Amino acid sequence: MGVTPIHVFAKWKVRPGRLENVLLILKKLKATSIQEKGNLFYQAHQDSSDPNTLILFEGYSDDSALALHRNAEYYIQAIEDIRPLLADREVILTTPIEI
């Protein structure tokens, strides 16, 4: 059995008037994150019916790549900066399955 990739779905509900701030921080975080060893992709999506809802879709080659990401100083700082700008934050870790 091979290495199992990890996909992250994060749903962020941004406080009114804070979207531009969040997007600036997120842009910097993505630029650094996609350079990490083990990062497969990093995508951000905006809810079509609610622009203040963002969905992040990230892929990592395995658990250790995700741990590397989450323990990086720039990630910790970005999340610390973003948290006060969010009304709600949900993160779901998944593994792809064949159907």
N, C-alpha and C positions, 0 to 999 in steps of 0.2 A: 504494500500500500504506500502511495506517495505522500507528499506534503499536501496538506489541505489548506487552500486559500481561505482567507477571512474577508468577508464583505461587511462594511459598516454602513448602516442607514441612520442618519441623524436628522431629526426634525426639529428645527429651531423656529420658535414663534418670536419674532423681533418686536420689541416695544415700539409704539408709534413714534415716528420722528428719528429713529435710530438706525434705519436700514442702511443708509450710506456709510455710517461708521462701521457697521458690521461687515459690509462688503469690502471695505478697504482693508480691514484686518484679515478677512478671509482670503483676499487676493494674495496677500503676503504669505499667509500660512500655506496656501496651495503651492505657491512658487517654490517654497522650501520643501514641502512634503513630497512633491513629485520627484525630487532628487534623492530621496531616501532609498537605500538598498532595500528591496523587498516591496516597494510601493508599485502596485500594478496600475492604478488610476486614481484620480481624485476629481470628482465632478460635483458641481453645485447646480441646483435647480430651484426655480421660483414657482410657487403655487400660482396657477393661472387665475384663480378666483380670489386669492389673498396674497398680494405682493409682499406682505410682512411675514410670510411663511416660507422658509427655505428648507430644502431637502438636500442633504449632502450624501453622496454615494461614493464610497472609497473602497479600494481593494488592496489587500496586502497578501504577500505570498504565503504567509503562515503566522502562527501566534507570536513568534519572536520578532517578526517584522512589525506587527501591530504594537508590541511592547516597546520596540525601539522608537516608533512614532510617538506613542503616548508619554514616554519618558524624556523626550527631547525638550530642551530648555525652551525653544521657540514655540513648541506646542503648548507647554504649560503656561507660558506667558500669554499666548494668544487666547487661550480659554479663560484665563483670569481676566483679561481685558474685555472679552465678549460677554461673559456671564451676566454682568449688571445691565447689559443692553438687551437681554432676552427676557421675555415674559415666561417662557417655558422651553425646556430642552429635553428631548428624548433620544436615546441612542440604542440601536438594536444591532447586535453582532450576529452574523449569519455565516453559514457555510453553504456554498452552492451544492445543489443536488441534481442528479440526472433524472429526468422524467420522460 
